[in-house]
Amino acid sequence: MKEDCKTISTAFKEQGWNKPASQYESYFLEQTEGTRKVLIAEYNNLFAGYLTIRWKSDYEPFFSARIPEIVDLNVLMKYRKNGIATALMDEAETIVSEKYNCIGIGFGLMSDYGAAQRLYVKRGYIPDGLGISQNGKFLTYGDQMTVDDDVALYLTKIL
C-alpha cells in the first residue's frame, strides 16, 4: 500500500541503507499499472523485507524470452536467518507459476550478495549461460570494468 512506502524507507535508513520512499512509491505505481508485483513480509507484525517481480524484465534475454524476473529482494538485517527470504521466494515462484513456466533472477557478484547467491543455487536456479553483464552490456574476455553492484550474473529456474 502507498502508506507503506515511508515505513519501508525508514526501516532501511535505520540500518544505514539509502532507499528513498520515492523508490517504493514507484514500485507501488508500477504495481497498480500491472508491470510489477510487490510482496512485503512482516515478522512479529513489523515490516521485515520485500521482493518484487517484474513481469517484463529490463534484462534483454529475459525480456525476449518472456521470463518474469525477481528484482530487488531485501530483508532487514535484524530479521535475517528467519526464513523470510525463503518465504518471499516461495510466494513469488507460486505467483509466477500461475502464468509462466520459468522465472529469472540476477545478482551482484560482490561478497555482499553471498547469502543471496547461495539461496538461489539451493533453490534450483542455474546460470543462463550468457556470462556476466554490467548495466546491460555483456562482458567478454579482456574487457576492463569497475567492479560494483551493477556487475551481475543472471539465473533461471523452471517452475
TIMAR-585451 format. One record per residue (C-alpha): residue number from 1; residue in three letters; x, y, z. Coordinates in Angstrom, 2 decimals, decimal comma, padded with zeros to 5 digits. Example, Ala and Ser with C-alpha at 12.3 -4.5 7.8 and 13.67 -1.06 7.14 Angstrom:
REM TIMAR-585451
<pt 1 'ALA' <012,30 -004,50 007,80>>
<pt 2 'SER' <013,67 -001,06 007,14>>
REM end
This chain:
REM TIMAR-585451
<pt 1 'MET' <000,00 000,00 000,00>>
<pt 2 'LYS' <001,15 003,52 -000,67>>
<pt 3 'GLU' <001,35 004,37 003,04>>
<pt 4 'ASP' <003,89 001,54 003,50>>
<pt 5 'CYS' <006,47 003,38 001,36>>
<pt 6 'LYS' <007,67 005,66 004,15>>
<pt 7 'THR' <007,73 002,79 006,66>>
<pt 8 'ILE' <009,89 000,68 004,36>>
<pt 9 'SER' <012,26 003,55 003,55>>
<pt 10 'THR' <012,64 004,43 007,23>>
<pt 11 'ALA' <013,36 000,82 008,20>>
<pt 12 'PHE' <016,23 000,62 005,72>>
<pt 13 'LYS' <017,52 004,06 006,70>>
<pt 14 'GLU' <017,73 002,87 010,32>>
<pt 15 'GLN' <020,18 000,15 009,23>>
<pt 16 'GLY' <022,24 002,63 007,20>>
<pt 17 'TRP' <020,88 001,93 003,70>>
<pt 18 'ASN' <019,73 004,72 001,41>>
<pt 19 'LYS' <016,44 003,51 -000,03>>
<pt 20 'PRO' <014,23 006,56 -000,52>>
<pt 21 'ALA' <010,45 006,41 -000,20>>
<pt 22 'SER' <010,25 007,50 -003,86>>
<pt 23 'GLN' <011,67 004,09 -004,86>>
<pt 24 'TYR' <008,76 002,35 -003,18>>
<pt 25 'GLU' <006,25 004,87 -004,47>>
<pt 26 'SER' <007,49 003,98 -007,96>>
<pt 27 'TYR' <007,08 000,26 -007,18>>
<pt 28 'PHE' <003,54 000,94 -005,92>>
<pt 29 'LEU' <002,66 002,82 -009,12>>
<pt 30 'GLU' <004,12 000,03 -011,27>>
<pt 31 'GLN' <002,07 -002,49 -009,31>>
<pt 32 'THR' <-001,14 -000,52 -009,95>>
<pt 33 'GLU' <-000,19 -000,42 -013,65>>
<pt 34 'GLY' <000,37 -004,20 -013,65>>
<pt 35 'THR' <004,07 -004,14 -014,61>>
<pt 36 'ARG' <005,40 -005,15 -011,18>>
<pt 37 'LYS' <004,18 -007,26 -008,28>>
<pt 38 'VAL' <005,37 -006,27 -004,80>>
<pt 39 'LEU' <005,47 -008,77 -001,93>>
<pt 40 'ILE' <006,01 -007,49 001,60>>
<pt 41 'ALA' <007,00 -009,66 004,56>>
<pt 42 'GLU' <006,40 -008,99 008,22>>
<pt 43 'TYR' <007,95 -010,55 011,30>>
<pt 44 'ASN' <006,02 -010,22 014,55>>
<pt 45 'ASN' <003,73 -007,73 012,77>>
<pt 46 'LEU' <006,65 -005,46 011,81>>
<pt 47 'PHE' <008,00 -004,80 008,31>>
<pt 48 'ALA' <010,85 -007,25 007,66>>
<pt 49 'GLY' <011,51 -007,32 003,92>>
<pt 50 'TYR' <010,18 -007,31 000,40>>
<pt 51 'LEU' <010,59 -008,72 -003,08>>
<pt 52 'THR' <009,32 -007,51 -006,43>>
<pt 53 'ILE' <008,53 -009,33 -009,66>>
<pt 54 'ARG' <008,97 -007,51 -012,97>>
<pt 55 'TRP' <006,62 -009,10 -015,49>>
<pt 56 'LYS' <008,71 -007,69 -018,35>>
<pt 57 'SER' <012,35 -007,76 -017,34>>
<pt 58 'ASP' <014,81 -004,99 -018,17>>
<pt 59 'TYR' <017,38 -007,74 -018,82>>
<pt 60 'GLU' <017,10 -008,25 -022,58>>
<pt 61 'PRO' <017,45 -012,06 -022,69>>
<pt 62 'PHE' <014,63 -012,44 -020,14>>
<pt 63 'PHE' <012,52 -009,80 -021,89>>
<pt 64 'SER' <012,89 -011,53 -025,27>>
<pt 65 'ALA' <012,09 -014,95 -023,80>>
<pt 66 'ARG' <009,14 -013,54 -021,76>>
<pt 67 'ILE' <010,68 -014,62 -018,46>>
<pt 68 'PRO' <009,46 -012,62 -015,43>>
<pt 69 'GLU' <012,28 -011,52 -013,14>>
<pt 70 'ILE' <012,56 -011,32 -009,39>>
<pt 71 'VAL' <014,05 -007,91 -008,74>>
<pt 72 'ASP' <015,16 -006,28 -005,50>>
<pt 73 'LEU' <014,82 -008,92 -002,78>>
<pt 74 'ASN' <015,74 -007,31 000,54>>
<pt 75 'VAL' <015,34 -008,44 004,13>>
<pt 76 'LEU' <016,26 -006,17 007,03>>
<pt 77 'MET' <019,49 -007,36 008,66>>
<pt 78 'LYS' <017,87 -007,79 012,08>>
<pt 79 'TYR' <015,36 -010,28 010,61>>
<pt 80 'ARG' <017,71 -012,38 008,51>>
<pt 81 'LYS' <018,06 -016,12 009,19>>
<pt 82 'ASN' <014,35 -016,37 009,99>>
<pt 83 'GLY' <013,23 -017,81 006,63>>
<pt 84 'ILE' <011,87 -014,51 005,35>>
<pt 85 'ALA' <013,73 -014,51 002,03>>
<pt 86 'THR' <012,72 -018,14 001,51>>
<pt 87 'ALA' <009,07 -017,32 002,20>>
<pt 88 'LEU' <009,19 -014,38 -000,21>>
<pt 89 'MET' <010,81 -016,56 -002,89>>
<pt 90 'ASP' <008,23 -019,34 -002,33>>
<pt 91 'GLU' <005,39 -016,88 -002,82>>
<pt 92 'ALA' <006,99 -015,26 -005,88>>
<pt 93 'GLU' <007,54 -018,62 -007,55>>
<pt 94 'THR' <003,94 -019,65 -006,81>>
<pt 95 'ILE' <002,56 -016,42 -008,29>>
<pt 96 'VAL' <004,75 -016,61 -011,41>>
<pt 97 'SER' <003,98 -020,33 -011,95>>
<pt 98 'GLU' <000,29 -019,48 -012,42>>
<pt 99 'LYS' <001,11 -017,95 -015,84>>
<pt 100 'TYR' <004,71 -018,88 -016,69>>
<pt 101 'ASN' <006,90 -021,98 -016,58>>
<pt 102 'CYS' <010,18 -020,15 -015,91>>
<pt 103 'ILE' <011,39 -017,37 -013,63>>
<pt 104 'GLY' <014,62 -015,38 -013,67>>
<pt 105 'ILE' <016,78 -013,53 -011,20>>
<pt 106 'GLY' <020,05 -011,61 -011,27>>
<pt 107 'PHE' <022,51 -010,90 -008,52>>
<pt 108 'GLY' <025,65 -008,92 -007,89>>
<pt 109 'LEU' <028,96 -010,71 -007,71>>
<pt 110 'MET' <030,33 -008,95 -004,63>>
<pt 111 'SER' <030,52 -010,75 -001,28>>
<pt 112 'ASP' <027,60 -008,62 -000,06>>
<pt 113 'TYR' <025,42 -010,86 -002,24>>
<pt 114 'GLY' <026,87 -014,12 -000,89>>
<pt 115 'ALA' <023,79 -015,17 001,08>>
<pt 116 'ALA' <021,55 -014,47 -001,92>>
<pt 117 'GLN' <023,88 -016,36 -004,27>>
<pt 118 'ARG' <023,73 -019,44 -002,05>>
<pt 119 'LEU' <019,96 -019,17 -001,59>>
<pt 120 'TYR' <019,25 -019,06 -005,32>>
<pt 121 'VAL' <021,51 -022,01 -006,13>>
<pt 122 'LYS' <019,97 -024,08 -003,31>>
<pt 123 'ARG' <016,54 -023,29 -004,75>>
<pt 124 'GLY' <017,50 -024,69 -008,15>>
<pt 125 'TYR' <018,32 -021,52 -010,08>>
<pt 126 'ILE' <021,01 -022,06 -012,71>>
<pt 127 'PRO' <023,05 -019,52 -014,70>>
<pt 128 'ASP' <021,50 -018,57 -018,02>>
<pt 129 'GLY' <024,84 -019,31 -019,71>>
<pt 130 'LEU' <025,37 -015,81 -021,06>>
<pt 131 'GLY' <028,10 -014,79 -018,62>>
<pt 132 'ILE' <028,26 -011,66 -016,55>>
<pt 133 'SER' <026,98 -008,26 -017,55>>
<pt 134 'GLN' <027,26 -004,71 -016,34>>
<pt 135 'ASN' <024,49 -002,21 -016,95>>
<pt 136 'GLY' <023,02 -004,39 -019,70>>
<pt 137 'LYS' <026,33 -004,94 -021,55>>
<pt 138 'PHE' <027,75 -008,45 -021,64>>
<pt 139 'LEU' <031,38 -008,60 -020,66>>
<pt 140 'THR' <033,83 -010,53 -022,77>>
<pt 141 'TYR' <037,37 -011,75 -022,32>>
<pt 142 'GLY' <039,76 -008,80 -021,96>>
<pt 143 'ASP' <037,12 -006,22 -021,02>>
<pt 144 'GLN' <038,11 -003,85 -018,27>>
<pt 145 'MET' <035,49 -002,71 -015,83>>
<pt 146 'THR' <034,82 -001,23 -012,45>>
<pt 147 'VAL' <033,57 -003,89 -010,06>>
<pt 148 'ASP' <030,42 -002,58 -008,42>>
<pt 149 'ASP' <026,81 -003,55 -007,70>>
<pt 150 'ASP' <025,96 -003,36 -011,42>>
<pt 151 'VAL' <028,12 -006,39 -012,31>>
<pt 152 'ALA' <025,63 -009,24 -012,35>>
<pt 153 'LEU' <025,03 -012,86 -013,20>>
<pt 154 'TYR' <021,54 -013,96 -014,23>>
<pt 155 'LEU' <019,90 -017,27 -013,46>>
<pt 156 'THR' <016,66 -019,03 -014,33>>
<pt 157 'LYS' <014,52 -021,73 -012,76>>
<pt 158 'ILE' <011,96 -023,94 -014,45>>
<pt 159 'LEU' <008,77 -023,91 -012,37>>
REM end
